[in-house]
Amino acid sequence: MGRVGRAFSSVSASASSSETLSVPAPAQPSSSSADTNLNSLEWVSRTAFCGELFEPDVGRRVRLCGWVALHRVHGGLTFLSLRDHTGIVQVTTLPDDFPEAHSVVNDLRLEYVIAVEGVVRLRPIESINKKMKTGFIEVAAEHVHVLNAVRSKLPFLVTTADDAKDSTKEEIRLRVVKLIRRYLEDVHGFVEIETPILSRSTPEGARDYLVPSRIQPGTFYALPQSPQLFKQMLMVSGFDKYYQIARCFRDEDLRADRQPEFTQLDMEMAFTPLEDMLKLNEDLIRKICGPRTWSDQSPIREPRLLSAVLVDQCIILASKVQWKHNNLLVPKIVRRLCFSGMLRASGDQIKFIAGFPEIKGVELPNPFPRLTYSEAMSRYGSDRPDMRFDVELKDVSDVLGTLPSKFLHTLSSGGIIKAICVPSGAKSYSNSALKKGDIYNEAIESGAKGLPFLKVSNDGTLEGIPALVSSLDTTAQNHLLKQLSADSGDLILFAVGNHASVNKILDRLRLHVAHELGLIDPSKHSILWVTDFPMFEWNDSEERLEALHHPFTAPNPDDMKDLASARALAYDMVYNGVEIGGGSLRIFKREVQEKVLEIVGISREQAEAKFGYLLEALDMGAPPHEHDKRNSYQGNQQLEDLNLFYQNWRYCLRLDRLAMLLAGTNSIRDVIAFPKTTTAQCALTRAPSDVDPQQLKDLSFRTTISS
C-alpha cells in the first residue's frame, strides 16, 4: 500500500489552490462535527513544530499537529492552544473567512488530537503573552482536522495554562544524556560499551534482584546494582576511557531519591591523575548547568562561516541564509535560537543558555569546593551537606561537660554534646512545639530521647529548660552564645550521645528548620566534593566491618598499617544536599584486594568462588595509575610497604538525581518515564504480578504463597 497522505476532511474550510499545501484528496466525510472520520486511520505530515514558531515566521504557511491544551471563546472568536513536544502555540479562527474551520474548532475539547493548517501572523499588541516562548505570534487556522477524540474522562489535566513550561521534566533528562554523550565522546574520546544485564551477585550494599535460569535449573542471575566489575575488566583488557549510560537495579527501601531501577553515567579511566578526573567531571557539570559564551576568538566570528555551528557540543545545522548582529554574521538557524531564548545576543558576544529554564545561567565555582568526610560530618552531620544556608553543628561539650546528670555520663562514656543555632527560631517555635510538636517528633524519629533547647531572649539572656538554664552561670552562658554566634531571638537545639547518633539527629533537625523557616534561598546552588571517606563502617546487626562504598575501592597508602581504620581513595559530588555522583580509585593488585575482602568477612576461598575471574585478571596486567611509585610487587613484601597500588579511576553520576535537581522537583519519580511507586509497583502495568503456573514449572519453581 502506498504512503497514506490524507490530512484534512471536507469539513475544513478550503483555500485557493495557490495557497493550500499539496495534500491528496481526503475520504468523504460523514458529518461536519469535530468527530468526523474518527473511525478512519490517517497519518498526517507536519511542516512545523508548535514551539518553534517565532516572529521571523510571520507570513509562513504551516501545518501543525498536536493536542488541544486550552480552548476558549472571546469576542466572537475561538482560540485554542496547540501543544506538541516542542511547546505551545496559539491558534485562532477567522469565522468570516473560514467558517467551517471555525465550526470544527468550536466543537473541540481538551486533549483532542488535531491537525491545523494556517498562516503565522503577529498577535495584536494587547494579546501578546511574554510568558510564552511563542507569545508574539499566532496561527490563523484555515483547515482543522480531528485525528482522534477524547472519549474517556481524563484522570488529570495535562496542561492548564498558556504559560505552561515548554520543556517537560523528562525532556530535561534526555537533554542531559545527549550532552553527556557528546562531551565524553567528542571532547575526551570516551568509548561507550554496554555491559551485561544478566550477571551474578556481588556485594554492593543492597539486595539483588534475582532472575532464575531455565537452562540451568536451580541457579540464578542477578541484575546489576552497577557495572562494577565488568568495567574493571575492560580496563584490564586495555581500554583507556570507558563510559556507559547504565541501567542499575537495587532491591532496597525506597525514598524520594531512590527507585528499584535507575540510571547512572558510569565511567572508568586508566593512567589518570585524581585532579584530572575531578576537573573532567566538574567541567561536565558546568556544561550542563552553566552558559557558554563566544567572544572575538569564537568560531562563529570567522569570516568563512562553517555550515555547522558548535553550540556547547551540540551540532546545529545551519542554513545558507545569514543574519548580521552588530557586525557578526550568524546563520539563520542561530537567529531562530535567539528568538527562542536558547541563544542570547549581547554586544559582541553570543551566549548559549543551557536548555534547562529552571537553572539557566548558573555560575558554578571553579574549582568546586572540597570537604573531607570528617569535616562534613563535624560541621553538618552529613556526608552530603546542603550548604545553601549557614547553620552548622558546634561541639559544646566543653561548655556543658561540667554540668551534672546525663551530660557528664555521656562524655565519660566517649559521647559528645553538639548544638545548632536557628536564626530567629525562638519566635517561630513555641515551648509546646519544642516539647511535643513536629520539630520534637523529628528529633525523636531520628533517634533522640528528647529535645533539649534554649532560647535567647531580647536582653541576651537564656531561657528554656529550667534545669539547663539554672546550671549555666553567666560566664558559661556568654561562652555558649559566642561559640554558637547566637543573637537575641535565636533558638539553640542540642543533641547528646555518641558521635553518629548526635550527627544524625542534628542533621535532620537542621534540614527540617531550614525548610520550615525558609532559610534556603532557591536561587542558590551549592556543589562540592566530599573526600577521604572511611574504607569501612561497622555493621551493628551483623557485628562486622563492611565497605562504606564497595570492597574494590583502594585504601589511602598512608593508612596501610591499619586497613580497618583506613581512609578510602573515594570522593562524592554533592549538589544542593543530594549526592549526584561518586567515584574512587581502584585496587589493581591481587594481594591488596584479597586483604580488603578478608576485612569485610570474605575469606580467600569465598573470594575465589565469587570473584575468581577478577582476581585472576589482576594477575594478568591490570594497568596501574600513572602516579604509581612502584613498578612491581615482591611476593613476600608486607602490604604496608606498598605506596600507590591502585589501578584506575572510576566515577558514576546518578542521572535521575541530577535531572531531579535541574527540574526543580523533590523526587526522581518526576523525571523517570513509568516510575515505580513507593511500594515498588508499576502503576501502569501493575507489575510485579502473578505468572502462569507453566512458566514457574519451566523454571522448576512452585509458589507457596496463595493469592
C-alpha positions in Angstrom: 0.0 0.0 0.0 1.3 3.4 -0.9 2.1 6.1 1.6 -1.1 7.4 3.3 -1.4 11.2 2.7 -4.9 12.1 3.9 -4.7 15.2 6.0 -7.9 17.3 6.1 -11.6 16.3 5.8 -14.0 18.3 3.7 -15.4 19.9 6.9 -12.3 22.0 6.8 -12.6 25.3 5.0 -10.9 25.4 1.6 -8.3 27.9 0.5 -7.2 28.7 -3.1 -5.1 26.1 -4.8 -2.2 28.5 -4.9 -2.3 28.8 -1.1 -3.0 25.3 0.1 -0.2 22.8 0.7 -0.3 19.9 -1.6 -2.4 17.2 0.1 -4.2 14.2 -1.6 -8.0 14.3 -1.5 -9.4 13.1 1.8 -12.1 10.5 2.2 -15.8 11.6 2.0 -16.8 12.8 5.5 -20.0 11.7 7.3 -20.7 15.0 9.1 -19.3 18.4 9.9 -18.6 17.9 13.6 -15.3 17.6 15.4 -15.9 13.8 15.4 -15.8 13.5 11.6 -13.9 10.4 10.3 -12.8 9.3 13.7 -13.2 5.6 12.6 -10.6 6.0 10.0 -6.8 5.9 10.4 -4.9 8.8 8.9 -1.3 9.7 9.0 -0.6 13.5 8.6 2.7 15.0 7.8 3.5 18.3 9.6 5.6 21.2 8.2 6.5 22.9 11.5 6.5 22.4 15.3 4.4 24.4 17.7 7.2 25.6 20.0 9.5 26.7 17.1 7.4 29.4 15.5 8.7 33.0 16.1 8.5 36.5 14.5 10.7 35.6 11.5 8.0 33.0 10.5 5.2 35.7 10.1 3.5 35.0 6.7 4.6 31.4 6.6 2.0 28.7 5.8 2.4 25.8 8.2 0.7 22.5 9.1 0.8 21.7 12.8 -0.2 18.5 14.6 -0.7 18.1 18.3 -3.0 18.2 21.3 -5.6 20.8 22.3 -4.1 22.2 25.5 -6.5 25.1 26.1 -9.8 26.1 24.5 -11.6 29.4 24.9 -14.1 31.7 23.2 -13.5 35.5 23.4 -15.1 38.4 21.4 -16.8 36.1 18.9 -13.5 34.3 18.1 -12.4 30.9 19.3 -8.9 30.4 20.4 -7.0 27.2 21.3 -3.5 26.4 22.5 -2.0 23.6 20.5 0.8 21.6 22.1 3.4 19.2 20.8 6.8 18.0 22.1 8.4 21.4 21.4 5.9 23.7 23.2 2.6 25.5 22.8 1.3 27.9 20.1 -1.9 29.9 20.0 -4.3 29.0 17.1 -7.1 31.5 16.3 -10.1 31.2 14.0 -11.5 33.5 11.3 -15.2 32.8 11.3 -15.9 35.1 8.3 -13.1 33.8 6.1 -13.0 30.2 7.1 -16.4 29.3 8.8 -16.0 25.6 8.6 -12.6 25.6 10.4 -14.2 27.9 13.0 -17.1 25.4 13.4 -14.7 22.4 13.9 -12.7 24.3 16.5 -15.8 25.2 18.5 -16.5 21.5 18.9 -13.1 20.6 20.2 -12.3 19.5 23.7 -9.1 19.3 25.7 -6.6 16.7 24.6 -8.2 16.2 21.2 -5.5 15.3 18.6 -5.8 17.6 15.7 -4.0 18.9 12.6 -4.2 22.6 11.8 -3.2 24.3 8.6 -2.9 28.1 8.5 -0.7 31.1 8.3 1.6 32.5 11.0 0.8 36.1 11.9 1.7 38.6 14.7 -0.6 38.8 17.6 -2.4 42.1 18.3 -0.3 44.2 20.8 -2.9 43.7 23.5 -2.8 39.9 23.1 1.0 39.4 23.3 1.9 36.9 26.0 5.5 37.4 27.1 5.3 34.4 29.4 5.1 32.1 26.3 8.0 31.3 24.1 5.7 31.8 21.1 3.7 34.6 22.7 4.3 37.2 20.0 2.7 35.2 17.2 -0.3 33.0 16.5 -1.6 30.8 13.7 -4.8 31.8 11.8 -6.5 28.4 11.1 -7.8 27.7 7.6 -8.1 23.9 7.9 -8.7 21.9 11.1 -8.9 18.2 11.0 -9.6 15.9 14.0 -7.3 12.9 14.1 -8.6 11.5 17.4 -11.1 12.5 20.0 -11.1 12.0 23.8 -13.9 9.6 24.7 -12.9 8.8 28.3 -12.7 11.0 31.3 -9.1 12.4 31.7 -7.5 11.3 35.0 -5.8 14.7 35.2 -5.2 17.9 33.1 -2.1 17.7 31.1 -1.9 21.4 30.5 -3.8 24.1 32.4 -2.5 27.5 31.0 -0.8 29.2 28.2 2.3 29.8 30.3 2.9 26.1 30.9 6.6 25.2 30.8 7.9 24.4 27.3 10.1 21.5 28.5 8.8 18.6 30.5 10.9 17.2 33.3 11.6 14.1 31.2 12.9 16.2 28.3 15.4 17.8 30.7 16.7 14.3 31.4 17.0 13.5 27.7 19.0 16.7 27.1 21.4 15.9 29.9 22.0 12.4 28.4 22.6 13.8 24.9 25.0 16.5 26.2 26.9 13.9 28.3 27.4 11.7 25.2 28.7 14.5 23.0 31.0 15.8 25.7 32.6 12.4 26.6 32.9 11.1 23.1 33.7 14.2 21.0 35.8 16.1 23.5 37.5 13.4 25.6 37.5 10.4 23.3 35.5 8.0 25.6 34.1 4.8 24.2 30.6 3.6 25.1 30.4 -0.1 25.9 27.4 -2.0 27.1 27.9 -4.5 29.9 25.6 -7.5 30.7 22.3 -7.1 32.5 22.2 -10.8 33.4 25.1 -11.3 35.7 26.0 -12.8 39.1 25.5 -11.5 42.6 28.3 -9.3 44.0 28.4 -7.4 47.4 27.1 -3.9 46.6 25.3 -2.9 49.7 21.7 -3.7 48.7 19.7 -6.8 47.9 19.9 -8.2 44.4 17.0 -8.7 42.0 17.4 -12.4 41.1 16.4 -14.0 37.8 16.1 -17.8 37.8 17.6 -19.7 34.9 15.5 -22.2 32.9 18.5 -23.7 31.2 20.5 -24.2 34.4 17.7 -25.2 36.9 18.2 -24.0 40.5 20.7 -21.3 39.5 20.1 -17.5 39.3 21.3 -14.4 37.5 21.4 -11.2 39.4 20.5 -7.8 37.8 23.5 -5.5 38.2 23.5 -2.9 41.0 26.2 -1.2 38.9 28.6 -2.4 36.1 31.2 -2.6 38.9 33.4 -5.5 37.9 32.8 -5.5 34.2 34.2 -2.1 33.7 37.3 -3.0 35.7 37.8 -6.0 33.4 37.6 -3.6 30.4 40.4 -1.6 31.9 42.5 -4.8 32.3 41.8 -5.6 28.6 43.4 -2.3 27.6 40.5 0.2 27.1 41.6 3.6 28.2 38.4 5.5 28.6 35.1 3.7 29.1 31.6 5.1 29.7 28.1 3.8 29.7 24.6 5.1 30.4 23.9 2.2 32.6 20.7 0.7 34.0 21.1 -0.4 37.6 18.8 -2.4 39.9 18.7 -2.4 43.7 16.1 -4.1 46.0 16.2 -1.6 48.8 13.7 0.6 50.8 12.5 3.4 48.6 12.6 7.1 49.2 12.3 10.3 47.2 15.8 9.8 45.5 15.6 6.0 45.1 13.9 3.7 42.7 14.2 -0.1 42.2 15.7 0.6 38.8 17.7 3.7 38.0 20.2 5.1 35.5 23.7 6.3 36.1 26.6 7.6 34.0 29.3 5.1 34.6 32.9 6.0 33.7 36.4 4.4 34.1 39.7 5.8 33.1 43.2 4.4 33.2 46.5 6.3 33.9 44.7 9.4 35.0 45.6 11.6 38.0 43.0 12.4 40.6 43.0 16.2 39.7 42.4 15.5 36.1 39.5 13.2 36.9 37.9 15.7 39.2 38.3 18.5 36.7 36.8 16.5 33.9 33.7 15.9 36.0 33.5 19.5 37.1 33.6 20.6 33.5 30.9 18.2 32.6 28.5 19.6 35.3 29.3 23.1 34.1 28.4 22.1 30.6 25.0 21.0 31.9 24.3 23.9 34.3 26.1 27.0 33.0 26.1 29.3 30.0 28.5 29.1 27.1 29.9 32.4 25.7 31.7 33.1 22.4 33.8 36.2 22.0 36.2 37.5 19.4 38.1 34.2 19.2 34.9 32.1 18.7 34.5 30.0 15.6 31.3 31.8 14.5 33.2 35.1 14.2 35.4 33.6 11.5 35.0 35.3 8.0 34.4 31.9 6.5 31.3 30.8 8.4 31.1 27.0 8.6 27.8 25.2 7.6 27.5 23.9 11.1 27.9 25.8 14.4 29.1 24.0 17.5 26.8 25.1 20.3 28.0 23.6 23.6 29.0 20.4 21.9 25.6 20.1 20.2 25.8 20.3 16.4 23.2 22.7 14.9 22.9 22.5 11.2 23.0 26.0 9.7 21.2 27.3 6.6 22.9 29.4 3.9 21.0 32.5 4.8 23.0 34.7 7.1 21.9 37.3 9.7 24.0 40.2 10.9 24.1 41.2 14.5 26.5 44.0 15.5 28.7 43.2 12.5 28.6 39.5 13.5 27.5 37.1 10.8 25.3 34.4 12.2 23.4 31.5 10.5 19.7 31.9 10.2 19.2 28.9 12.5 21.2 30.7 15.2 18.9 33.7 14.8 15.9 31.4 15.4 17.6 30.2 18.5 18.0 33.8 19.7 14.3 34.3 19.3 13.5 31.1 21.2 15.7 32.2 24.1 18.3 29.4 23.7 20.9 31.9 22.4 21.3 35.4 23.8 23.0 38.1 21.7 24.6 40.8 23.6 27.2 43.3 22.3 29.9 41.3 20.5 29.1 38.1 22.2 26.6 35.3 21.7 25.7 33.4 24.8 24.2 29.9 24.7 21.7 29.4 27.5 21.6 25.8 28.7 18.4 24.1 27.8 17.1 24.0 31.4 15.0 27.1 32.1 15.0 26.4 35.8 18.8 26.9 36.1 19.9 28.7 33.1 22.9 30.9 33.6 24.1 29.2 36.8 27.7 30.1 37.5 29.3 27.2 39.4 32.6 27.7 41.3 35.9 26.7 39.6 37.2 24.6 41.1 34.4 23.0 43.2 34.9 23.4 47.0 36.1 20.3 48.9 35.3 18.9 52.3 36.8 15.8 53.9 34.3 13.3 55.2 35.3 14.1 58.8 34.9 17.9 58.2 31.4 17.4 56.6 30.2 15.2 59.5 31.7 17.5 62.1 30.2 20.7 60.7 26.9 19.4 59.1 26.3 16.0 60.5 26.1 14.6 57.0 28.4 13.4 54.2 26.1 15.1 51.7 25.7 18.6 53.3 23.4 21.2 51.9 25.5 24.4 52.2 22.9 26.9 50.9 22.2 28.1 54.4 24.6 28.9 57.2 23.6 26.7 60.1 26.5 24.5 61.4 26.8 22.0 64.1 29.0 23.1 67.0 30.7 20.9 69.6 29.7 22.4 73.0 31.0 19.6 75.2 33.5 21.9 76.8 30.7 24.3 77.9 28.1 21.7 79.1 30.5 19.0 80.1 30.8 20.3 83.6 27.0 20.1 84.2 25.6 17.2 86.2 23.4 14.2 85.3 23.4 12.7 81.8 25.7 15.2 80.2 28.6 14.1 82.4 27.7 10.4 81.9 27.6 10.9 78.1 31.0 12.5 77.9 32.6 10.0 80.3 31.5 7.2 78.1 33.0 8.7 75.0 30.0 10.7 73.8 29.6 14.3 72.6 27.3 17.3 73.0 26.5 19.3 69.9 24.2 22.2 69.1 22.8 24.2 66.2 21.6 27.8 66.4 18.4 28.5 64.5 18.2 32.2 63.4 15.0 33.8 64.8 13.9 30.4 65.8 12.8 31.5 69.3 9.8 33.4 67.8 9.0 30.6 65.3 8.7 27.7 67.7 6.7 27.9 71.0 7.8 25.9 74.0 4.9 23.5 73.5 6.0 22.9 69.9 9.5 22.1 71.1 8.2 19.7 73.7 5.6 17.8 71.6 5.2 19.4 68.2 6.6 18.5 64.7 10.1 19.6 65.5 10.1 17.4 68.6 8.8 14.5 66.6 11.6 15.0 64.0 14.1 14.6 66.8 12.5 11.5 68.3 12.2 9.8 64.8 15.9 10.4 64.2 16.8 8.6 67.4 16.8 11.3 70.1 15.3 10.6 73.6 14.3 14.2 73.9 15.0 17.7 72.6 17.0 19.9 74.9 16.7 23.6 73.8 17.4 27.1 74.9 16.1 30.4 73.6 18.0 33.7 73.5 15.7 36.5 74.9 15.7 40.1 73.7 18.1 41.1 76.5 20.6 38.4 75.5 19.9 36.0 78.4 18.9 32.4 78.0 15.6 30.8 78.8 14.1 27.4 78.2 14.5 24.1 80.1 14.8 25.3 83.8 17.4 22.7 84.9 19.6 23.6 81.9 19.3 27.4 82.4 20.0 27.2 86.1 23.1 25.1 85.6 24.8 27.7 83.4 26.4 30.7 85.1 26.9 34.0 83.3 30.4 33.0 82.1 29.1 29.7 80.7 26.1 31.4 79.0 28.4 34.0 77.3 30.8 31.3 76.2 27.9 29.3 74.7 26.4 32.3 72.9 29.8 33.3 71.5 30.6 29.7 70.3 27.3 29.4 68.5 27.2 33.1 67.3 23.7 33.3 68.8 21.8 36.5 69.0 18.6 37.7 70.5 15.6 35.8 69.1 17.6 32.7 68.2 16.9 29.1 69.1 19.5 26.7 70.3 18.9 22.9 69.8 21.1 20.3 71.5 21.8 16.6 70.9 23.6 14.3 73.3 25.0 10.8 72.7 27.6 9.1 70.6 29.0 10.9 67.6 27.0 9.0 65.0 23.6 9.5 66.7 24.3 13.2 67.5 25.2 13.9 63.9 22.1 12.1 62.6 19.8 14.0 64.9 21.1 17.5 64.3 21.4 16.9 60.5 17.7 16.0 60.4 16.8 19.0 62.6 19.0 21.3 60.6 17.2 20.4 57.3 13.8 20.5 59.0 14.1 24.0 60.3 15.7 25.2 57.1 12.7 24.1 55.0 10.1 25.1 57.6 11.5 28.6 58.1 12.6 29.3 54.5 16.3 29.5 55.3 17.2 28.0 51.9 17.5 30.5 49.0 16.1 28.6 46.0 18.3 30.7 43.7 21.5 29.5 45.3 23.4 26.4 44.2 25.7 24.5 46.4 28.1 22.0 44.9 31.2 20.4 46.4 33.3 17.3 46.6 33.4 15.2 49.8 36.7 13.2 50.0 38.6 10.9 52.3 35.8 8.6 53.3 36.5 5.8 55.7 37.2 2.5 54.0 34.8 0.6 56.3 31.9 1.2 58.7 30.7 -1.0 61.5 27.5 -3.1 60.9 25.8 -3.4 64.3 23.3 -6.1 63.3 26.0 -8.4 61.7 28.8 -7.3 64.1 31.4 -6.9 61.4 33.0 -4.3 59.2 31.6 -3.6 55.8 32.8 -1.4 52.9 31.4 2.1 53.1 31.4 2.4 49.3 32.4 -1.0 47.9 35.2 -3.5 48.6 37.1 -2.6 45.4 38.0 0.9 46.5 41.7 1.5 47.2 42.7 2.5 50.7 44.9 5.6 51.2 48.5 4.5 51.0 49.3 6.5 54.2 46.9 4.2 56.2 48.2 0.8 55.1 49.4 -0.2 58.6 45.8 -0.3 59.8 43.5 -1.1 57.0 40.5 -1.5 59.2 40.6 2.2 60.1 42.0 3.4 56.7 40.6 6.2 54.6 39.4 5.3 51.1 40.6 7.0 47.9 36.9 7.9 47.2 35.0 11.0 46.5 31.4 12.1 46.2 29.9 15.0 44.3 27.1 16.7 46.3 24.7 19.2 44.8 22.2 21.0 47.0 22.4 18.4 49.6 22.0 15.4 47.2 24.7 13.0 46.3 24.6 13.1 42.5 27.8 11.2 41.8 30.8 9.5 43.2 34.0 7.7 42.4 37.1 6.0 43.7 40.5 4.8 42.9 40.7 1.0 42.1 42.8 -1.7 43.7 44.9 -3.2 40.9 46.9 -5.8 42.9 45.6 -9.1 43.9 47.2 -9.2 47.4 45.6 -5.9 48.4 42.2 -6.9 47.0 42.2 -10.2 49.0 43.2 -8.4 52.1 40.3 -5.9 51.8 37.8 -8.7 51.1 39.1 -10.5 54.2 38.4 -7.5 56.4 34.7 -7.4 55.3 34.4 -11.1 56.1 35.1 -12.7 52.7 37.7 -15.4 53.0 40.2 -16.2 50.2 38.2 -19.3 49.4 34.9 -17.3 49.2 36.7 -14.6 47.2 37.9 -17.2 44.7 34.4 -18.5 44.3 32.7 -15.1 44.0 35.4 -13.0 42.2 37.9 -15.5 40.9 37.7 -14.1 37.4 38.6 -10.6 38.7 41.4 -11.8 40.9 42.8 -13.8 38.0 42.6 -10.7 35.8 44.6 -8.6 38.4 47.4 -11.1 38.0 47.4 -10.6 34.2 48.5 -7.0 33.8 45.9 -4.6 35.3 47.1 -1.1 34.5 48.5 1.0 37.3 47.8 4.7 37.9 50.3 7.0 36.4 51.3 8.2 39.9 52.2 4.6 41.0 55.6 5.0 42.6 56.4 1.2 42.5 56.6 -0.8 39.3 56.4 -4.3 40.9 55.3 -6.1 44.0 57.7 -8.6 45.6 55.9 -11.7 46.7 56.5 -11.7 50.4 56.8 -8.0 50.9 54.5 -6.6 53.6 51.3 -4.8 52.4 52.2 -1.7 54.4 55.4 -1.3 52.3 53.2 -0.6 49.2 52.9 3.0 48.2 50.4 3.8 45.5 49.0 0.5 44.3 45.8 1.5 42.6 44.6 0.7 39.1 42.4 3.5 37.6 39.7 6.0 38.4 36.0 5.2 38.2 33.1 7.6 38.5 29.4 7.4 38.3 26.8 10.2 38.1 23.3 9.5 39.2 21.4 10.9 36.2 18.0 10.6 37.8 19.1 12.7 40.8 20.8 15.3 38.7 17.7 15.6 36.4 15.6 15.9 39.5 17.6 18.9 40.8 17.7 20.5 37.4 13.9 20.2 37.1 13.4 21.7 40.5 11.5 18.8 41.9 11.9 16.7 45.0 11.5 13.2 43.7 13.3 11.3 40.9 9.9 9.8 40.0 9.1 13.1 38.3 12.0 12.7 35.8 11.6 8.9 35.1 9.3 7.6 32.5 7.0 4.9 34.1 8.4 5.1 37.6 7.6 2.7 40.4 5.5 3.6 43.4 6.9 3.7 46.9 5.8 0.1 47.2 8.0 -0.8 44.1 4.9 -1.3 41.9 4.3 -0.1 38.4 1.1 1.9 38.4 0.6 1.4 34.7 1.2 -2.3 34.2 0.6 -3.3 37.8 3.9 -5.2 37.9 5.0 -7.3 39.8 2.2 -9.7 39.0 1.4 -13.4 39.1 2.7 -15.5 36.3 1.3 -18.5 34.5 1.9 -21.7 36.5 3.5 -23.3 33.4 6.2 -20.5 33.5 7.0 -21.5 37.1 7.1 -25.1 36.1 9.6 -24.4 33.3 11.8 -22.8 35.9 11.5 -25.7 38.3 9.6 -23.4 40.8 6.4 -23.5 42.6 4.9 -20.8 44.8 3.9 -21.4 48.4 2.1 -18.1 48.7 -1.6 -18.1 48.0 -3.1 -15.2 46.0 
